[in-house]
Structures are given as C-alpha cells and as structure tokens.
Amino acid sequence: MNALVGTKVAITSSRPQTTRRAIRGIVHRPDAQLIIVDTPGLHRPRTLLGERLDSLVRSTLTEVDVIGFCIPATDQIGPGDKYLAAELAGLATRTPVVAIVTKTDQASPDQIAAQLAAVAELGDWADIVPVSAQAGFQLDVLADVLVSHLPPGRPLYPDGELTDEPEQLLVAELIREAALEGVRDELPHSIAVVVDEMAPRAGRDGLIDVYAVMYVERPSQKAIVIGPKGARLKAVGTQARRQIEALLGSQVYLDLRIKVAKNWQRDPKQLRRLGFTTEPPGRSPAPASQWADRDLRSGRVVCYCRNAMMHGMLLLICRGGGR
C-alpha cells in the first residue's frame, strides 16, 4: 500500500498478524484515484481480538470491488496460503481476485517464474501480477490491472487526500511499529498503543506534545519493552518521535508510558477501551455527489479511464509482514 500511495500510511513489520485496523490509502494519478484498503490477514483466531479482526476482514470483503491477494516471491506456498486461497475462492465468482506476487527484488528470475506457476495452480485468479514495492517494479502495471476490474461510479475523496486515518491513530501506529522492532514470541501481539492527548504546545510555535500509553499483557512483557535501565524504551521513543515528526511536519515532544492491561486481547471491556471494535476506523468517505461531476467506476480503488473515471475498493489480503 505505501508504495502505491507514495507515502507511509500503514506500518510495516516482519511479524505476521500485526495489522489491526482497516486502513485506507488513496492513490492520486493523472488518470486515476485508487482507494486501497489494507486489513488484518484472514486467519484462525485464538483470542477475542483475533475474532474481531477476522470479523472486520470478512465484513470488508463484502464491500469491495477488487481483492488483492499478496504472496511473497521469496516464500514457498504453504498451508496459510492454501487456507487463504480457499477462503477467497468462494468470493471469486462475484468479486475479482488479483494475485499479487510481491518482493520480486529479493528473488531470482527462476524463483519468480516458479512462484508465478505455483500461484496460478493455487486458484482461478482474475490476474496475476509480479511486483516489487521496494524497487517500484510493475506498480503502474498493477494499478492498470486493478482499473480494468472496476465498475462505473464517482470519486469518493478529493484530490490530495492520501488517507482518512485520524492523525492520532497514525501516531499510535508509528509508536507501535517502533516497539515491534526486535521483539519476539508472543510480545508483538500483546502490544497496543493509545494516544491520550496530542496538541500544539501553548506559547511554543512548531512544537506538538504527544502523550501516549503503550499497553502490554504481563509485567514480564513490560520489563522487556523497558529494557535494561530503560534503554529499549528510550530507543523506541526516539525512533517513533522521528517518524511522527516526519508525519506531522513539526517538532514533537513524546511522553510515552507503559501500563499492564492483563490479557487485554481476551477482555471485551479492555478491547473497547483500546478501540478494537468490528467497525473500520476513520471517517466514512463523503458522498460522491459532494465532489465534481465526474463519471467513474465505483467502490474503493478510485480510477479514471479515458474520458471517464473509474473508482472502486481494493482489499489487500496479506499473509505475512510488510506493506
């Protein structure tokens, strides 16, 4: 998603199942506007949080016009890929599914060819497109392929808007991304971040105060995040602050604290308090009539074509880390 949008709207991690929200990124081109929805991956949930995330993905599947199924070129097809392919097969009759072979910059030509053949055998895809987000390889081709599968309609967002994520959620995600670096086992899934307050400092131009809390599930996890003499927490704060300053275009004072919320992934009250509901975050797109009189193709990948425009929704289903 980030490579298509041209800026960072979703965090990245090598850890699977760390995406927790339906995030919309908006791509503006001279001939197109694409709205890409990045969601948590489909999986067999083992916690209440997992069940809610799975429900979020499945509800989003019913709203989109195109589904993108991302499979790394560097990894062999495994049980997780087969599970996702089987889940998506039931949707392919009414919603086009485009298989996207990613990370081609990290694979040899022989590996890519073998993966394309393996992906072709995995399901009956509307198209198969090899790409590299890192190298920019065939991103334009991917966008054109998505355009070809969209019905007519009108645009949903004005020019220049790159996401409808509230800034506080983006900031919280950047902090969580920094905290995920270097942690292992179950800890990545036990970290949640909430921004309690974010505002310009009174009497100080160009400085924004951010007060955030990082939640973990056990005291032992809190000790890991803090690190010896607070070294790890300091490194997390420094890395997160740089990313937040780049996002906000301003100097940032980050006050980051850690609290234990015991077994929050399984506690419905704590899930609600941390913002994990089945409803997608962000505001709803404005009605199409609010924007220009432009004929489009409709949903949430918004694209122009010839003298008309096309728009629709693309849902990215990824089994591993990286965006």
C-alpha positions in Angstrom: 0.0 0.0 0.0 2.7 2.5 1.0 4.5 2.1 -2.3 1.3 2.8 -4.3 0.2 5.7 -2.2 3.7 7.2 -2.3 3.9 7.9 1.5 3.6 5.9 4.7 0.0 5.3 5.7 0.4 1.8 7.1 3.1 0.5 9.4 5.3 -2.4 8.3 6.6 -5.4 10.3 8.3 -8.7 9.5 5.9 -10.2 12.1 2.7 -11.8 10.7 -0.7 -10.7 12.0 0.4 -7.3 13.3 -2.1 -5.3 11.2 -5.1 -4.5 13.4 -7.2 -2.0 11.5 -8.7 -1.5 8.1 -6.5 1.3 6.8 -7.4 3.2 3.6 -4.7 4.7 1.4 -5.6 6.9 -1.5 -3.5 7.0 -4.7 -3.8 10.0 -7.0 -2.6 9.7 -10.6 -3.2 12.0 -13.6 -5.7 9.4 -14.9 -6.8 7.7 -11.7 -7.5 7.8 -8.0 -7.2 4.4 -6.2 -8.5 3.7 -2.7 -6.7 0.7 -1.2 -7.9 -1.0 2.0 -5.2 -2.8 4.0 -6.7 -5.1 6.6 -5.5 -7.7 9.1 -5.0 -11.1 7.4 -7.6 -13.8 7.5 -6.6 -16.5 10.0 -7.9 -18.9 12.5 -8.4 -16.7 15.6 -7.2 -17.8 19.0 -8.3 -14.7 21.0 -11.3 -12.4 21.2 -9.1 -9.7 19.4 -8.4 -12.3 16.7 -12.1 -13.0 16.3 -12.9 -9.3 16.0 -10.2 -8.7 13.4 -11.3 -11.7 11.4 -14.9 -10.3 11.5 -13.6 -6.9 10.3 -11.9 -8.6 7.3 -14.9 -10.6 6.4 -17.2 -7.6 6.6 -14.8 -5.6 4.4 -14.7 -8.4 1.9 -18.4 -7.8 1.2 -17.9 -4.1 0.4 -15.0 -4.2 -2.1 -14.9 -4.3 -5.9 -11.5 -6.0 -6.2 -9.5 -8.2 -3.9 -5.7 -8.3 -4.0 -4.1 -11.5 -2.6 -0.4 -10.8 -1.8 2.1 -13.7 -1.8 5.9 -13.1 -1.5 8.0 -14.4 -4.3 10.6 -15.5 -1.8 8.5 -18.0 0.2 7.2 -21.3 -0.8 3.4 -21.8 -0.9 2.4 -23.1 2.5 -0.7 -24.1 4.4 -1.5 -20.4 5.2 -1.6 -19.6 1.5 -3.8 -22.5 0.7 -6.2 -21.6 3.5 -6.5 -18.0 2.2 -6.9 -19.2 -1.4 -9.7 -21.5 -0.3 -11.4 -18.6 1.6 -11.1 -16.3 -1.4 -12.3 -18.9 -3.9 -15.9 -18.5 -2.7 -15.7 -14.8 -3.4 -14.1 -15.0 -6.9 -17.4 -15.6 -8.6 -18.7 -12.2 -7.6 -15.5 -10.2 -6.8 -12.4 -10.3 -9.0 -9.4 -11.6 -7.1 -6.0 -10.4 -8.3 -3.0 -12.5 -7.1 0.0 -10.1 -6.4 3.4 -11.8 -6.2 5.4 -9.4 -4.0 9.1 -8.9 -3.1 10.4 -9.8 -6.6 13.5 -7.7 -5.9 14.6 -10.3 -3.4 14.1 -13.3 -5.7 15.9 -14.7 -8.7 14.2 -14.9 -12.1 13.9 -18.6 -11.7 12.3 -18.2 -8.3 9.8 -15.7 -9.6 8.9 -17.9 -12.6 8.4 -20.9 -10.2 6.3 -18.8 -7.8 4.1 -17.5 -10.6 3.4 -21.0 -11.7 2.7 -22.1 -8.1 0.3 -19.2 -7.6 -1.5 -20.0 -10.8 -2.2 -23.5 -9.5 -3.4 -22.1 -6.2 -6.6 -20.7 -7.6 -8.6 -19.2 -10.5 -7.4 -15.6 -10.4 -8.6 -12.7 -12.4 -5.0 -11.7 -13.0 -1.5 -12.5 -11.6 0.9 -9.6 -11.3 4.5 -9.8 -10.0 5.6 -6.6 -8.3 8.3 -5.1 -6.0 7.3 -2.2 -3.7 11.0 -1.6 -2.8 12.1 -1.3 -6.4 8.9 0.1 -7.8 8.7 -2.8 -10.3 5.4 -3.0 -12.1 3.4 -0.9 -9.6 2.0 1.0 -12.6 1.0 -2.3 -14.2 -0.7 -3.4 -11.0 -2.7 -0.1 -10.9 -3.8 -0.5 -14.5 -4.8 -4.1 -13.9 -7.0 -3.1 -10.9 -8.6 -0.3 -13.0 -9.7 -2.9 -15.6 -11.8 -4.7 -13.0 -13.8 -1.7 -11.7 -17.5 -0.8 -12.4 -18.6 2.8 -13.2 -19.2 5.4 -10.5 -18.0 8.7 -9.0 -14.9 9.6 -6.8 -15.1 9.3 -3.1 -12.3 11.6 -1.9 -11.0 15.0 -3.0 -7.6 15.4 -4.8 -4.6 15.5 -2.5 -6.1 13.4 0.3 -3.8 10.3 1.0 -5.7 8.6 3.8 -8.7 9.1 6.0 -7.0 7.8 9.1 -7.1 10.3 12.0 -3.7 11.6 12.9 -3.9 10.3 16.5 -4.3 6.7 15.1 -1.4 7.2 12.7 0.8 8.4 15.5 -0.2 5.5 17.7 0.6 3.0 14.9 4.1 4.6 14.4 4.8 4.1 18.1 3.7 0.5 17.9 5.8 0.0 14.8 8.9 1.2 16.7 8.1 -1.0 19.6 7.7 -4.1 17.4 11.4 -3.9 16.3 13.4 -6.7 17.8 10.7 -8.3 20.0 9.8 -12.0 19.6 7.5 -14.7 20.6 4.0 -13.5 21.6 5.1 -10.0 22.6 4.3 -8.3 19.2 0.7 -9.3 19.5 0.5 -8.2 23.1 1.4 -4.5 22.4 -1.2 -1.9 21.9 -0.8 1.9 21.9 -3.3 4.6 22.6 -2.6 8.4 22.2 -4.4 10.1 25.1 -3.6 13.6 24.0 -2.0 15.4 21.1 -1.9 19.2 20.7 0.3 22.2 19.9 2.1 23.4 23.0 0.8 26.8 24.2 3.2 29.6 23.7 5.7 27.5 21.7 5.3 27.6 17.9 6.3 24.5 15.9 6.1 22.0 18.8 3.4 19.4 19.3 3.0 17.5 22.6 2.0 13.8 22.3 1.0 11.8 25.4 0.8 8.1 24.7 0.4 4.9 26.6 1.7 1.5 25.5 -0.2 -1.5 26.9 1.2 -5.0 27.4 -0.5 -8.0 29.0 2.0 -9.0 31.7 4.6 -7.4 33.9 7.3 -9.5 32.4 6.5 -8.0 29.0 6.7 -4.5 30.4 10.2 -5.3 31.6 11.2 -6.4 28.1 9.9 -3.3 26.5 11.6 -1.0 29.0 14.9 -2.9 28.7 18.0 -2.5 30.9 17.9 0.9 32.6 15.2 2.0 30.3 17.4 1.7 27.2 15.0 0.0 25.0 12.0 2.2 25.8 14.3 5.3 25.1 15.2 3.8 21.7 11.6 3.1 20.9 10.7 6.7 21.8 13.5 8.2 19.7 12.6 6.2 16.6 8.9 6.8 17.0 9.4 10.6 17.5 11.4 10.8 14.2 8.6 9.1 12.3 5.9 11.3 14.0 7.8 14.5 13.2 8.0 13.4 9.6 4.3 12.7 9.5 3.3 16.0 11.3 5.9 18.2 9.8 6.7 19.6 13.2 8.9 19.1 16.2 7.4 16.6 18.7 7.7 16.1 22.4 6.7 12.5 23.0 5.6 11.4 26.5 5.4 7.6 26.3 4.4 5.4 29.3 3.8 1.7 29.7 1.0 0.0 31.5 -0.1 -3.6 32.0 -3.6 -4.5 30.9 -3.9 -8.1 31.9 -5.0 -10.4 29.0 -6.5 -7.4 27.1 -6.7 -9.4 23.9 -9.4 -11.6 25.5 -11.2 -9.0 27.5 -14.2 -7.3 25.7 -14.2 -4.3 28.0 -10.5 -3.6 27.5 -10.8 -4.2 23.8 -13.4 -1.5 23.6 -11.3 0.9 25.7 -8.4 0.3 23.4 -10.5 1.0 20.3 -10.8 -2.5 18.9 -14.3 -2.9 17.6 -15.6 -4.5 14.4 -16.2 -1.1 12.9 -13.5 0.2 10.5 -11.6 3.3 11.8 -11.6 6.7 10.2 -14.5 8.7 8.8 -16.7 7.4 6.0 -16.0 8.7 2.5 -18.0 11.7 1.6 -21.0 11.0 -0.8 -19.9 11.1 -4.4 -22.3 13.9 -5.2 -20.2 16.1 -2.9 -17.3 16.0 -5.4 -17.0 17.0 -9.0 -19.4 15.9 -11.8 -17.1 13.1 -13.0 -18.1 9.7 -14.3 -16.2 7.0 -12.5 -16.2 3.3 -11.8 -17.3 2.7 -8.4 -16.2 1.3 -5.0 -12.9 1.9 -3.2 -10.0 1.7 -5.7 -10.9 5.1 -7.4 -9.6 5.2 -11.0 -10.0 7.4 -14.1 -10.1 5.8 -17.6 -10.0 7.7 -20.9 -12.6 10.5 -20.6 -14.4 8.8 -17.8 -13.1 7.9 -14.3 -13.3 4.6 -12.5 -13.3 4.0 -8.8 -13.7 1.1 -6.5 -12.4 -0.5 -3.4 -9.4 -2.8 -3.4 -8.9 -5.0 -0.4 -5.3 -6.2 0.2 -5.1 -9.7 1.9 -1.5 -10.4 3.0 -0.4 -13.4 5.0 2.9 -12.0 6.2 4.5 -8.8 7.2 5.3 -5.8 5.0 3.2 -3.4 3.1 
